[in-house]
Amino acid sequence: ERRKVEILRAESAQKDRALHKERIEHTGSFNARDQLRAETNRLQTCVREKEKEVGQLAAEAENLNAVVSGIEREMVKLKRQYEVAVEERNYTGLQLIDRNDELCILYEKSNLQQSALKAGEAEIRKREEEIRAAELQVAELARNVEAARRRLPRIPQLEEEVALLKAQLEEARQEAQRLSSDLEAPDNSGRWRKLEGTDPEPEELVAKLHVLEERLNDKKEQLLEKELVLEEVTNLSLKLKARADEGREEALELSKRVNEFQGKIKGTTRRMMATVSELSMYQATAMKLAHENQQREAALREQEANVQAGLPPSDEVEREWLRHEADMRRRRAEALKRSAQQQEEPPSFGAPSTAVPRPNAYVPDDAIGLPKPYGVLAPFKPSELGSTMRHTRKPVLREIEI
């Protein structure tokens, strides 16, 4: 019977080992299945992500094409605006040239007016000098009058001189009268001579008078015309001077507007160049994305054809699968190694653990001698003492007094 019990114990231990081995293999198979499922799910997720990425790239390419189209339309619009601005600039330049010519003419007329004004100012200064000289003469006469007033005590002497002068004047008058009477006397042949010619008739004198009056009227009309022309020229000169002043302001305004237009044209040119560079960058990005999209679509079609032909989708997927299989083989080898180690150790009915195996059954003292599990009330096994126990004093046992 003891031999039978040993045989039964050996068979029980062998069955426990076989059961443990089957459990390990079953767990390993479950783990491998879960890993394969996870890997399949991961690959499907990768495929879906790639498809989604391809869709996003296609949508992004469409968006970029729309952006490129919008930018091209904006470029055409900016080009038209630029052409309009160039035409306006050219027209403004022509107007500016015309205004400059008019301004030069006005400047010449203004110079003529300035020269006339300077001549008038010189004549005014001359007249002022004459007035100053006349004032000096008046002052001299005033001094003479004052000197004459001072000589008033000499009046009797001066009266005698006046009487003498009057007598001399009377004698001179008498002599002049005598000479004039001698000159006017027709009997005195030595004082006159007979003039040749004939006296004109009254009709001729009247005709000459009419001719002279007509010439006088013509001269008066010419004088009036010249006065009107002078007045018109004066008015025109004043108007031209006012227009010259206004033309200066207009020229300043035009120059300011030209500067503003030039600044706007430069700003528009810079913005257009920036837009062109940005458009070229977008075009390059769109071409690059389109090329990548074509490459990925070609790779996707090739992978689908390989999958339909029973081949791996791509070399990268094949390398990944070989790496996964190598990992699975390594894990299986490690699992077999662990199972072999566990077979060498006593069987445990719980989950695999790296803890020190503990007895979970006992052999009762009966005739059969089969092991029985402890169940819930398993005996407590203290852990091994650590290195910190060297700092702990051993308890001193005291005697119990009764």
Disulfide bonds with the S-S distance in Angstrom:
none
